[in-house]
Amino acid sequence: MLAISSVLCYTFSMNKTVLEGVSAPIIEYIENLEARIENLTELLILAQNARFGSSSEKAKYILDDGFEQDTLFNEAEAYADEDVGEDEPETVTVEKHERKAKRTREELAENLPVKETVIDVPEEDRICGICEGSLNAIGRELVRRELGMIPAQAFVEETYRINYGCKCCLEESDEANIVKPDVPAPVVKRGLASPGSVAYVMYQKFVNSMPLYRQSKDLANFGVEIPRSTLANWIIFTSLNWLLPLWLALKAILLESPVINADESVLQVLKEPGKTPQSDSYMWVYCTGKYLERSPPIILFEYRSSRAGENPKAFLEGVNNPYLQTDGYKAYNSVENVVHCGCWSHMRRYVKEAMPKDAPKDNVARIGFEICQELFLLERKFEDMTPEERVTQRLVQSKPVLDKFYDWVSNVNPLAGSKLAKAITYAINQKVKLSAFLLDGRIDLSNNFAENQIRPFVVGRKNFLFCDSVRGAKASAVAYSIVRTATENGLNPYQYMLYLFTHLPTVLTKNPDADLSSFFPWSEVIQAKCKYAQGEKGQLSLLC
């Protein structure tokens, strides 16, 4: 039957006059088979592109036929330039614009300590070969300057305190008045962990995506045998006891933001109550908008056991009419008292997936993709404008492009079930949300800012694969929040966590409800102590 259907489909497509005497039901059956074959072929091409093709959505990777993809194995050769040294001019002109050149050696080493290696003439050779007189030093010559590195070092920190007693009281009453200085609270009670060791473990896991089992093996190379279960306990205890209060304080500020972006990604938790280890849980991310002036960026992760709409609704409870920008996932519709905004990156992606490889310029999907690209090119021009200027220019320049896109949508007649049909359906259903960027210059064209924040978690997930327990997943969410917020505020995440673990235990032990505003990443104290490459010349500031 399948062979007969294939022959009929081929005959029908090549010469329809052959089937003039065939009944209408058979012709309809053949047409349905053709549509199914076309859809299956499209899915096959899409699967091949997902596995072997470029994942970038930039137009030059999609529309430029002459582009050649760099691979992992020729990266050094592809990016090396034999004619370019390390000392570059201040700017380089490239294709009608200027970009900042690579940093010079002096700039790279500006804030690093200097270790000098002096090469001297042996004492027995300090005799003139002509007159046999003694040679005298006449100066020192700089031969070369190189970048040296020292691997991580483990050591034992011993904390002592000096106690004082009154001799007069001892002589008069045989009881000395003893005064002892206050000792900072430990980061982990009765544990081996120090602020520096916990900050280092968390930096390796949540910044460099190094799993704990690999860290345990790495520490063994330094002569320190610490099982990964101990490292996990350090992370869980410090995150839920010292970082969680800071997370809650940051959340209160985020909920007052006029623009909030949100996204979610899957996470596997092995010991989730009431669920099998193979089932999916989710990590949600919420962040302040990209275009908020005088408002520091805040990125907060939250672990939830499901992808239901009750999760964003619960997190954003109490917000008052902000713009909420997300992808088209319907769970976000449950959030009330917000203006929902759509994501043009998702719209462009759906149209891109409908494009065949090497699509001609008159291909209907390519036309839609290029219209989407016009909006993104305009946004580049508006990047440095104020929100007021941006919304004005959008109404003047972007709105006609938006209208042109929906004229294209209304004139497309896609094959039912095809990728293009899904793209058109998405465009129609999301029209109000996709048009919301015209309302306010603080709204971004896409939800890429939130997606970029969740990407480090996705990279880390590929390495550590899953969380063992719910407490571990919650601790990871808090740690990722602090790390990503610190990074977006220009801080060195290791230095910032080191400062937090040095001071927060003492502050929160004395007063669990203490004001933590001085620990916010944008506070003057934190900015002064934990910025990248801080410290006087000749001294690398790694300890806050």
Secondary structure, 3 states (H helix, E strand, C coil): CHHHHHHHHHHHHHCHHHHCCCCHHHHHHHHHHHHHHHHHHHHHHHHHHHHHCCCCCCHHHHHCCCCCCCCHHHHHHHHCCCCCCCCCCCEEEECCEEEECCCCHHHHCCCCCCCCCCCCCCHHHCECCCCCCECCCCCCCCCCCCCCCCCCCCCCCCCCCCCEECHHHHHHHCCCCEECCCCCCCCCCCCCCCHHHHHHHHHHHHCCCCCHHHHHHHHHHCCCCCCHHHHHHHHHHHHHHHHHHHHHHHHHHHCCCCEEEEEEEEECEEECCCCCCCCCEEEEEEEECCCCCCCCCCEEEEEECCCCCHHHHHHCCCCCCCEEECCCCHHHHHCCCCEEECCHHHHHHHHHHCCCCCCCCCCHHHHHHHHHHHHHHHHHHHCCCCHHHHHHHHHHHHHHHHHHHHHHHHHCCCCCCCHHHHHHHHHHHCHHHHCHHHCCCCCCCCCHHHHHHHHHHHHHHHHHCCEEEHHHHHHHHHHHHHHHHHHHCCECHHHHHHHHHHHHHHHHHHCCCCCCHHHCCCCHHHHHHHECCCCCCCCCCCCC
